[in-house]
């Protein structure tokens, strides 16, 4: 998970990711958290907003419309736009 400290959404995503892993009984998975602090790092990491969740190095929520930079990210969920994917969406991409 890539995030920047100024965005509150990454903590929600972190909690939901933990719930998804618990649901899947995947205590063997270690979540790496990397704080992105500069625009140079954002460009280097291909950081498309906080939080960016990658599974095996791939962003399963990428639409191609995100821009690299230090900004909060918005996800499309069944209930509308949100700062984090739902637990159900995370379970789906981790299954």
C-alpha positions as a LaTeX table, in Angstrom:
\begin{tabular}{lrrr}
\hline
Residue & $x$ (\AA) & $y$ (\AA) & $z$ (\AA) \\
\hline
Unk1 & 0.00 & 0.00 & 0.00 \\
Unk2 & 1.33 & 3.38 & $-1.01$ \\
Unk3 & 0.07 & 6.44 & 0.82 \\
Unk4 & 0.95 & 9.93 & 1.90 \\
Unk5 & 0.52 & 11.18 & 5.42 \\
Unk6 & $-1.76$ & 14.10 & 4.50 \\
Unk7 & $-4.56$ & 11.84 & 3.27 \\
Unk8 & $-6.87$ & 10.27 & 5.87 \\
Unk9 & $-8.21$ & 7.63 & 3.47 \\
Unk10 & $-5.19$ & 5.37 & 3.70 \\
Unk11 & $-6.01$ & 4.38 & 7.30 \\
Unk12 & $-9.53$ & 3.37 & 6.26 \\
Unk13 & $-8.10$ & 1.34 & 3.38 \\
Unk14 & $-5.59$ & $-0.26$ & 5.74 \\
Unk15 & $-8.40$ & $-1.34$ & 8.10 \\
Unk16 & $-10.50$ & $-2.67$ & 5.22 \\
Unk17 & $-7.53$ & $-4.53$ & 3.80 \\
Unk18 & $-6.97$ & $-6.19$ & 7.19 \\
Unk19 & $-10.66$ & $-7.17$ & 7.28 \\
Unk20 & $-10.45$ & $-8.62$ & 3.77 \\
Unk21 & $-7.38$ & $-10.68$ & 4.66 \\
Unk22 & $-9.11$ & $-11.94$ & 7.82 \\
Unk23 & $-12.19$ & $-12.87$ & 5.78 \\
Unk24 & $-9.98$ & $-14.83$ & 3.40 \\
Unk25 & $-8.02$ & $-16.36$ & 6.30 \\
Unk26 & $-4.82$ & $-15.10$ & 4.67 \\
Unk27 & $-2.62$ & $-14.46$ & 7.68 \\
Unk28 & 0.29 & $-15.54$ & 5.48 \\
Unk29 & 0.14 & $-12.24$ & 3.56 \\
Unk30 & 2.24 & $-9.35$ & 4.79 \\
Unk31 & 1.04 & $-5.89$ & 3.79 \\
Unk32 & 3.87 & $-3.52$ & 2.94 \\
Unk33 & 3.13 & 0.11 & 3.61 \\
Unk34 & 5.23 & 2.74 & 1.91 \\
Unk35 & 4.85 & 6.41 & 2.66 \\
Unk36 & 5.32 & 8.65 & $-0.37$ \\
Unk37 & 6.75 & 11.97 & 0.77 \\
Unk38 & 7.71 & 13.90 & $-2.37$ \\
Unk39 & 6.52 & 14.41 & $-5.92$ \\
Unk40 & 9.79 & 12.85 & $-7.07$ \\
Unk41 & 8.94 & 9.68 & $-5.12$ \\
Unk42 & 5.38 & 9.78 & $-6.50$ \\
Unk43 & 6.76 & 9.77 & $-10.03$ \\
Unk44 & 9.34 & 7.09 & $-9.21$ \\
Unk45 & 6.72 & 4.76 & $-7.67$ \\
Unk46 & 3.95 & 5.54 & $-10.18$ \\
Unk47 & 1.88 & 6.74 & $-7.21$ \\
Unk48 & $-1.63$ & 7.53 & $-8.42$ \\
Unk49 & $-3.02$ & 8.85 & $-5.16$ \\
Unk50 & $-3.46$ & 7.82 & $-1.58$ \\
Unk51 & $-4.06$ & 5.04 & $-0.98$ \\
Unk52 & $-2.75$ & 3.02 & $-3.90$ \\
Unk53 & $-3.14$ & $-0.69$ & $-3.26$ \\
Unk54 & $-1.08$ & $-3.10$ & $-5.31$ \\
Unk55 & $-1.46$ & $-6.85$ & $-5.46$ \\
Unk56 & 1.66 & $-8.61$ & $-6.70$ \\
Unk57 & 2.91 & $-5.25$ & $-7.99$ \\
Unk58 & $-0.26$ & $-4.52$ & $-9.98$ \\
Unk59 & $-2.96$ & $-1.96$ & $-9.19$ \\
Unk60 & $-6.22$ & $-3.92$ & $-9.58$ \\
Unk61 & $-8.27$ & $-0.73$ & $-9.30$ \\
Unk62 & $-6.46$ & 1.24 & $-12.01$ \\
Unk63 & $-8.72$ & 2.75 & $-14.63$ \\
Unk64 & $-6.06$ & 4.55 & $-16.61$ \\
Unk65 & $-7.54$ & 7.90 & $-15.62$ \\
Unk66 & $-5.50$ & 8.41 & $-12.44$ \\
Unk67 & $-2.66$ & 10.91 & $-12.42$ \\
Unk68 & 0.65 & 10.53 & $-10.64$ \\
Unk69 & 1.03 & 12.87 & $-7.68$ \\
Unk70 & 0.47 & 13.59 & $-4.01$ \\
Unk71 & $-3.32$ & 13.57 & $-3.82$ \\
Unk72 & $-6.07$ & 11.56 & $-2.23$ \\
Unk73 & $-7.45$ & 8.89 & $-4.53$ \\
Unk74 & $-11.11$ & 8.19 & $-5.21$ \\
Unk75 & $-12.48$ & 4.69 & $-5.82$ \\
Unk76 & $-15.71$ & 3.70 & $-7.50$ \\
Unk77 & $-17.69$ & 1.44 & $-5.16$ \\
Unk78 & $-21.19$ & $-0.04$ & $-5.34$ \\
Unk79 & $-22.38$ & 2.79 & $-3.08$ \\
Unk80 & $-20.66$ & 5.55 & $-5.06$ \\
Unk81 & $-17.29$ & 7.22 & $-4.84$ \\
Unk82 & $-15.15$ & 6.57 & $-1.78$ \\
Unk83 & $-11.62$ & 7.19 & $-0.57$ \\
Unk84 & $-11.08$ & 3.43 & $-0.27$ \\
Unk85 & $-12.29$ & 0.24 & $-1.91$ \\
Unk86 & $-14.86$ & $-1.72$ & 0.08 \\
Unk87 & $-13.93$ & $-4.85$ & 2.01 \\
Unk88 & $-15.87$ & $-6.85$ & $-0.59$ \\
Unk89 & $-13.91$ & $-5.30$ & $-3.47$ \\
Unk90 & $-10.65$ & $-6.09$ & $-1.69$ \\
Unk91 & $-11.75$ & $-9.68$ & $-1.05$ \\
Unk92 & $-12.51$ & $-10.03$ & $-4.74$ \\
Unk93 & $-9.11$ & $-8.79$ & $-5.94$ \\
Unk94 & $-7.28$ & $-10.88$ & $-3.33$ \\
Unk95 & $-9.14$ & $-14.11$ & $-4.13$ \\
\hline
\end{tabular}
